[in-house]
Amino acid sequence: MQRQVPQEKRQRLVRLLIRFMLAAAILFPAAAAAQTSPLPKLWTHESYIDDVTGTDKLDVDDPLKVFAFVLNSLPSGVHVYPTENYYYFRFLHNGTPYSGNIRIEVSDREPALHFAYYKTETPWHPEENAKEVTLGKEQGVLLEKKDRFLYRVAYQDKSVLFALNDLSKARPPADGLAPGEHFIGPIFDDSGVRFFLVFNSRLKLFLYVLDETAKPTEELLPLKPGSRISLGRRTGFAYFQDLKLDRKILIGVLEDNLLLNTYFDGPFDQLPDNFIEGDTLREAILAVSPQLAGRIDRYGRALDRNIRYSIKPYLAYVEPKDLEPVEACANKRRNGDGYYECFDADKRGQANAGQAPAKQKAAGKKSAGPRSKKNSRK
């Protein structure tokens, strides 16, 4: 006779099986993706509560122990999507959410490996000091360049290949640049949205243009009927449909996302580091801020690498109606020389006040001036 399994025991077995399947998906993401690619991933409240109510003995005060935990939790190979080469992660430690990143910093010198983590910022507790370290041989950490877009990171018995995002073939369409504009490089933002960074040498301003040659990653909704402004349903990114060219220009991000340093604070912190040719970026920055001559490298970093020039022409909006002056400006100046100044928040504000266009301000990491190099930007 077949033995009956009590219902309570059956439920425990089912839960164990589900947890095993979830663990397998984490340990073997490529296999899981291959099996489930036709369907979306399912996130359950049960798994969240299991994480929140769980306990662990991770020593979060020791960066090397946290780095070992993160590295050991990764598969043997990972894909780094953002173009400043940040590999972001999150975890819960005894009910407290943490965020952080591993970053491979490329430059004309030896590449550097940065590691940072911190208690995740919230609207009711936005400020947290991150633990940040640069790791190398002194800590027993190996960073080895295997190819232009492939690095190996090893610590103790764990080795992981970090494949950087190869966007070397991504370029704007032939008719995608206005007179006086130059293409600086492609950007893959941590929001999952791709952009082209362009510089207008005549007006001395930067623009982020949506890369519509790539697969869309979100639905765009019109600000209101008849408006040329659209909002990303997932990110809150605001775009203006250019009156002169068939392209969308990033004109705004939600201010809360800037304040909380989320994935949706805009592409100012995901510059096209792996694709900058020669001095194109430095020359563009110096055209806007000539006082920085001799003080920045070709990536726009201070020579001591402590801060980096912030390219943030877009508006930080609180409500969608805050974006309407951009459209009003564009409609008014569509036939004028300063039309594209409407999409630079500083220049538009100064022009509306009857003043000369402003230089980008030298302030903190969220402003339109030098920004912090801190790895804790997400």
Secondary structure, 3 states (H helix, E strand, C coil): CCCCCCHHHHHHHHHHHHHHHHHHHHHCHHHHHHHHCCCCCCCCHHHHHHHHHCCCCCCCCCHHHHHHHHHHHCCCEEEECCCCCEEEEEEEECCEEEEEEEEEECCCCCCEEEEEEEECCECCECCCCCEEEEECHHHCEEEEEEECCEEEEEECCEEEEEEECCCCCCCCCCCCCCCCEEEEEEEECCCCCEEEEEEECCCCEEEEEECCCCCCCCCEEECCCCCCEEEECCCCCEEEECCCCCCEEEEEEEHHHHHCCCCCCCHHHCCCHHHCCCCHHHHHHHHHCHHHCCCECCCCEECCCCEEECCCCCEEECCHHHHHHHHHHHHHHCCCCCHHHHHCHHHHHHHHCCCCCCCCCCCCCCCCCEEECCCCCC
